[in-house]
Amino acid sequence: MLPESSATARALLDAYDAQLREEAEMGSATEVDRHGPLWRGKFGARGFVSYRDLGGLSGAALDDLIAQTLDHYIRDERVTSFEWKTRGHDAPADLPERLLAHGLQAEEAETVMLGEAQRLAVDVPLPPGVRLRRIDDQADPLPDLRRAAAAQERAFGFPFGVEDFVRRLESRRGLIEIWVAEAQGEVVCTGRLEVVPGTDFAGIWGGGTVPQWRGQGIYRALTAERAKSALARGVRFLYSDSTAFSRPILQRSGLLPVTTTTPYVWPREATG
């Protein structure tokens, strides 16, 4: 018999595969088509490939599927890049090497964390002067969205335009919440809750704390607040693709690591 945590992680992974892949990853796509085991989406200028399993394809047959998918996106000149999102538990084991051989580039691997929302929906003490607030549900959220985007840029160290927040809110209206932690008149931490319709899940994304406010429990408190909101919506499970920084916080909060995910990306400029 598996240890309880291993059995739970296995059950969560089965739910993840059944509910959060294929159609669930195409919710805000502007175009979707099916090709063999693949769901191929276009999200404006960005392409995305999803699948639950590759139907036993390997060797030359798998190479042919990758080549056809590459050609599918290359032929659409509107597409500037596409992502083939792999998971560590998928077969065949040599899929990453075959994607690299076709010119796709591996990005940083992350850990997929899953668990019961109620495990995270706890009261977490905040440092003096820090408050949490949802900012998307107001008459004019744009000023606060700009402040949140600037905080994300400071937290992650790369540009993050407010347009991304606006696009997400417009494409998935009613399914996304944007939360911030504020201190001394500035946004010091941000995070999104994204409900996946037709499933038991919501994702917690974009969590980042500006450097000078880290290590004070703010990210964990913002996660707990999003978990409470998810429960109020009837969500059972939360999940996140986690960096090395956020994984231990989420694991201490009650999520379990169930697999890894690595994006393999084709950028059009790489082809010249």
C-alpha positions in Angstrom: 0.0 0.0 0.0 1.2 3.5 -0.8 1.9 5.9 2.0 -1.1 8.3 2.5 0.8 11.3 0.9 1.8 9.2 -2.1 -1.7 7.8 -2.6 -3.1 11.3 -2.3 -0.6 12.7 -4.8 -1.5 9.9 -7.2 -5.2 10.7 -7.0 -4.5 14.4 -7.4 -2.3 13.7 -10.5 -5.1 11.6 -12.0 -7.6 14.4 -11.5 -5.1 16.9 -13.0 -4.7 14.8 -16.1 -8.4 14.2 -16.5 -9.6 17.8 -15.8 -6.8 20.3 -16.5 -5.4 19.2 -19.9 -6.6 19.4 -23.5 -9.9 21.4 -23.7 -9.3 23.0 -20.2 -6.1 24.7 -21.5 -7.9 26.2 -24.5 -10.5 28.3 -22.6 -9.4 31.7 -23.9 -8.0 30.5 -27.2 -9.0 32.5 -30.3 -8.7 29.4 -32.5 -8.5 25.7 -31.7 -8.0 22.6 -33.9 -7.4 18.9 -33.2 -4.6 16.9 -34.8 -4.2 13.3 -33.7 -3.8 13.3 -29.9 -3.0 17.1 -29.8 -5.1 20.1 -29.1 -3.5 23.0 -31.0 -4.6 26.5 -29.8 -3.9 30.0 -30.9 -4.1 32.8 -28.4 -3.7 35.8 -30.6 0.0 35.7 -31.7 0.9 32.9 -29.4 0.4 29.2 -30.0 -0.1 26.4 -27.4 -0.1 22.6 -27.7 -2.0 20.5 -25.2 -2.7 16.7 -24.9 -3.5 14.2 -22.2 -1.3 11.4 -23.7 0.4 10.8 -27.1 -1.4 7.6 -27.8 1.7 5.5 -27.7 3.5 7.4 -30.4 7.3 7.1 -30.5 10.2 7.2 -32.8 9.5 8.3 -36.4 5.8 8.7 -35.8 6.4 11.1 -33.0 8.9 13.0 -35.0 6.4 13.3 -37.8 3.7 14.7 -35.4 6.2 17.3 -34.1 7.2 18.3 -37.6 3.5 18.7 -38.6 2.8 20.8 -35.6 5.8 23.0 -36.2 4.6 23.5 -39.8 1.1 24.3 -38.6 2.3 27.3 -36.6 5.0 28.4 -39.1 2.4 28.7 -41.9 0.4 31.1 -39.9 2.4 34.3 -40.1 0.4 35.9 -37.3 1.9 33.4 -34.8 5.2 34.7 -33.3 5.8 31.7 -31.0 4.2 28.5 -29.8 4.6 26.4 -26.7 4.5 22.6 -26.4 4.0 22.1 -22.6 5.5 18.8 -21.4 4.9 17.0 -18.1 7.5 15.0 -16.3 5.3 11.9 -16.0 4.4 11.7 -19.7 5.6 9.1 -22.1 7.7 8.6 -24.1 10.7 9.7 -22.0 12.6 11.0 -25.0 9.9 13.5 -26.1 12.0 16.5 -24.7 15.1 15.4 -26.8 12.9 15.1 -29.9 11.4 18.6 -29.4 14.9 20.0 -29.0 16.0 18.3 -32.2 13.2 20.1 -34.0 14.4 23.5 -32.9 12.2 24.1 -29.9 13.9 25.7 -26.8 13.4 24.4 -23.3 12.4 27.0 -20.6 12.8 26.6 -16.9 11.1 23.5 -15.4 8.5 24.1 -12.7 6.8 21.8 -10.1 3.1 21.2 -10.4 1.6 21.6 -7.0 -2.0 20.4 -6.2 -4.2 20.2 -3.1 -7.4 20.8 -1.3 -8.3 24.5 -1.2 -9.5 24.2 2.4 -5.9 23.3 3.4 -4.8 26.7 2.3 -7.8 28.7 3.5 -6.4 29.6 6.9 -5.7 32.9 8.8 -2.1 34.1 8.2 -0.8 37.0 10.3 0.4 40.0 8.3 3.2 42.4 9.2 1.9 45.7 10.7 0.5 48.1 8.1 0.0 45.4 5.4 -3.5 44.8 4.0 -4.9 42.5 1.3 -7.3 43.6 -1.3 -9.0 42.3 -4.5 -8.6 44.9 -7.3 -10.4 43.6 -10.4 -14.0 44.0 -9.0 -14.3 47.8 -9.0 -15.7 50.3 -11.5 -12.3 51.3 -12.8 -9.6 48.8 -11.9 -7.1 50.2 -14.4 -5.1 52.4 -11.9 -4.7 49.5 -9.5 -3.9 47.1 -12.3 -1.0 49.5 -13.3 0.3 49.5 -9.8 0.1 45.7 -9.6 1.9 45.3 -13.0 4.7 47.5 -11.7 5.0 45.4 -8.6 5.2 42.2 -10.6 8.0 43.7 -12.7 9.9 44.5 -9.5 9.2 41.0 -8.1 10.2 39.0 -11.1 12.8 41.3 -12.7 11.3 41.5 -16.2 8.8 43.8 -17.9 5.1 43.1 -17.2 2.6 45.3 -19.0 -0.8 46.1 -17.6 -2.2 44.9 -21.0 -1.6 41.3 -19.8 -3.9 41.8 -16.8 -6.5 43.6 -19.0 -6.4 40.8 -21.7 -6.8 38.1 -19.1 -9.8 39.8 -17.5 -11.5 40.4 -20.8 -10.9 36.9 -22.2 -12.0 35.1 -19.0 -14.6 37.5 -17.6 -15.9 36.3 -14.2 -13.3 33.6 -13.9 -10.2 35.6 -12.8 -9.6 37.5 -9.6 -6.5 39.8 -9.1 -5.3 40.3 -5.5 -2.6 42.6 -4.0 -1.0 43.2 -0.7 -0.3 46.9 0.0 2.0 48.6 2.5 2.8 52.3 2.9 0.8 53.2 -0.1 2.5 50.7 -2.5 1.7 47.3 -3.9 4.2 44.8 -2.4 2.8 41.5 -3.6 0.4 40.3 -6.3 -1.4 37.1 -7.3 -4.2 35.8 -9.4 -7.0 33.2 -8.9 -8.2 31.6 -12.1 -11.2 29.3 -12.0 -11.2 26.5 -14.6 -14.9 26.1 -15.7 -16.3 22.6 -15.7 -13.7 21.3 -13.3 -13.1 21.1 -9.5 -10.0 23.3 -9.9 -8.8 26.9 -9.8 -5.2 28.0 -10.4 -3.2 30.3 -8.3 -0.8 32.3 -10.5 1.5 35.3 -10.7 2.3 35.3 -7.0 5.3 37.6 -6.5 6.6 39.8 -3.6 8.9 42.7 -4.2 12.4 41.9 -2.8 12.4 44.2 0.3 9.1 42.6 1.6 10.0 39.0 1.2 10.3 36.5 4.1 7.4 38.1 6.1 4.6 35.8 5.2 2.9 38.1 2.8 2.9 35.7 -0.2 1.5 32.9 2.1 -1.2 35.3 3.4 -2.2 36.3 -0.2 -2.4 32.6 -1.1 -4.6 31.9 1.8 -7.0 34.8 0.9 -7.2 33.4 -2.7 -8.0 30.0 -1.3 -10.9 31.4 0.8 -12.2 33.1 -2.3 -12.0 29.8 -4.2 -13.9 28.0 -1.6 -16.6 30.6 -1.7 -16.9 29.9 -5.4 -17.3 26.2 -4.8 -13.8 25.2 -5.9 -12.4 22.1 -4.3 -8.8 21.9 -5.5 -6.0 24.5 -6.2 -3.0 24.1 -8.4 0.1 26.0 -9.4 3.1 25.6 -11.6 5.7 26.6 -9.0 9.2 28.0 -9.1 11.8 26.9 -6.6 10.9 30.0 -4.6 7.1 29.4 -4.3 7.1 25.6 -4.1 8.3 25.3 -0.4 5.7 28.0 0.7 2.9 26.1 -1.1 4.1 22.8 0.2 4.1 24.1 3.8 0.6 25.4 3.2 -0.7 21.9 2.2 -0.2 21.5 -1.6 1.7 18.4 -2.8 4.2 18.1 -5.7 2.7 15.7 -8.2 4.8 16.2 -11.4 7.0 18.7 -13.2 6.2 20.8 -16.3 8.7 22.2 -18.8 7.6 24.5 -21.7 9.3 23.8 -25.0 9.0 27.0 -27.1 9.4 27.8 -30.8 10.1 31.5 -31.4 9.6 32.6 -35.0 12.7 34.9 -34.9 14.9 31.8 -34.3 14.1 30.6 -37.8 15.4 33.8 -39.3 
